[in-house]
Amino acid sequence: DYEEPINVSIRNNHFVGNVSSSVTNFNGYGILIEGNHSDNTISYGYGTQTVIKGNILRRPEDAAAAPRVGITGLGVS
């Protein structure tokens, strides 16, 4: 069985140098990702009520050949 995070806020953080994603919500419910600064993607999966707002996503010019997307998703939210 998987744990299901409920009502989690990820707010006002600086994410630098994460390899595959800065923040990933795979199956949480009522998740708020707000006001963060990141040099990589924010990703959501199969949870519901995921709110991603007011984040600054900026990849360095010298970054490796990575996808030029800020928010990625696996399923519905």
C-alpha positions as CSV (number, residue, x, y, z in Angstrom):
1,D,0.0,0.0,0.0
2,Y,1.0,3.6,-0.7
3,E,0.8,6.4,1.7
4,E,-1.5,9.2,0.5
5,P,-0.3,12.7,1.5
6,I,-3.2,15.0,2.3
7,N,-3.3,18.8,2.6
8,V,0.4,19.5,2.2
9,S,1.8,23.0,1.4
10,I,5.2,23.4,-0.3
11,R,5.8,27.1,-0.1
12,N,8.6,29.7,-0.5
13,N,11.5,27.3,-1.1
14,H,14.6,27.5,-3.4
15,F,15.3,24.3,-5.3
16,V,18.7,24.2,-7.1
17,G,20.5,21.3,-8.8
18,N,17.9,18.6,-8.4
19,V,18.4,15.9,-11.1
20,S,15.0,14.9,-12.4
21,S,12.5,17.3,-10.8
22,S,12.4,19.9,-8.1
23,V,9.0,18.9,-6.7
24,T,6.9,15.9,-7.6
25,N,3.4,15.2,-6.2
26,F,2.7,11.6,-7.3
27,N,-0.5,10.8,-5.5
28,G,-1.2,13.5,-2.9
29,Y,-4.6,15.2,-2.4
30,G,-5.0,18.9,-1.6
31,I,-1.4,19.8,-2.4
32,L,-0.3,23.4,-2.8
33,I,3.0,24.2,-4.5
34,E,3.3,28.0,-4.3
35,G,5.9,30.8,-4.4
36,N,8.9,28.6,-5.0
37,H,12.1,29.3,-7.1
38,S,13.3,26.4,-9.1
39,D,15.8,25.5,-11.8
40,N,14.0,22.3,-12.8
41,T,10.5,21.1,-13.3
42,I,7.5,20.8,-11.0
43,S,5.6,17.6,-11.6
44,Y,2.3,16.1,-10.6
45,G,0.9,12.6,-11.0
46,Y,-2.4,10.9,-10.1
47,G,-3.4,12.9,-7.1
48,T,-6.3,15.4,-7.1
49,Q,-6.6,19.0,-6.1
50,T,-3.0,19.9,-6.9
51,V,-2.5,23.6,-7.1
52,I,0.7,24.9,-8.7
53,K,0.8,28.7,-8.7
54,G,3.1,31.7,-8.4
55,N,6.4,29.8,-8.8
56,I,9.4,31.1,-10.7
57,L,10.9,28.4,-12.9
58,R,14.2,29.3,-14.6
59,R,16.6,26.9,-16.1
60,P,20.2,28.1,-16.4
61,E,21.4,28.9,-20.0
62,D,24.2,26.4,-19.7
63,A,21.9,23.6,-18.5
64,A,22.4,20.2,-20.2
65,A,20.0,19.3,-23.0
66,A,17.0,19.0,-20.8
67,P,13.3,19.5,-21.7
68,R,12.4,23.2,-21.8
69,V,9.2,22.7,-19.8
70,G,8.4,24.1,-16.4
71,I,5.4,21.9,-15.3
72,T,5.0,18.2,-16.2
73,G,2.2,15.8,-15.5
74,L,1.6,12.1,-15.5
75,G,-2.2,11.9,-15.1
76,V,-5.1,14.0,-14.1
77,S,-5.2,16.5,-11.3
